[in-house]
Amino acid sequence: MTDLEANKTTVGAFYDLMFNQRRPAEAIEKYVGDWDVLQIIPETSANTNTMF
């Protein structure tokens, strides 16, 4: 299986769990995992966690 085929399979499984099976929390936990958005904006301190 190529990387492209593997990616398509993974995305399909994610969408199935998220939308068809209506289990979004499980889909996020399984396919996305823990993540933090760290965006460094020059006008703020270097360690500020912000979305925008």
GIUR-V656602 format. One record per pair of residues at least 24 apart in sequence whose C-alpha atoms are under 10 Angstrom apart, sorted by the first residue. I is the first residue (numbers start at 1). J is the second residue. D is the distance in whole Angstrom. If there is no record, write none. Layout:
i->I j->J d->D
i->I j->J d->D
This chain:
none
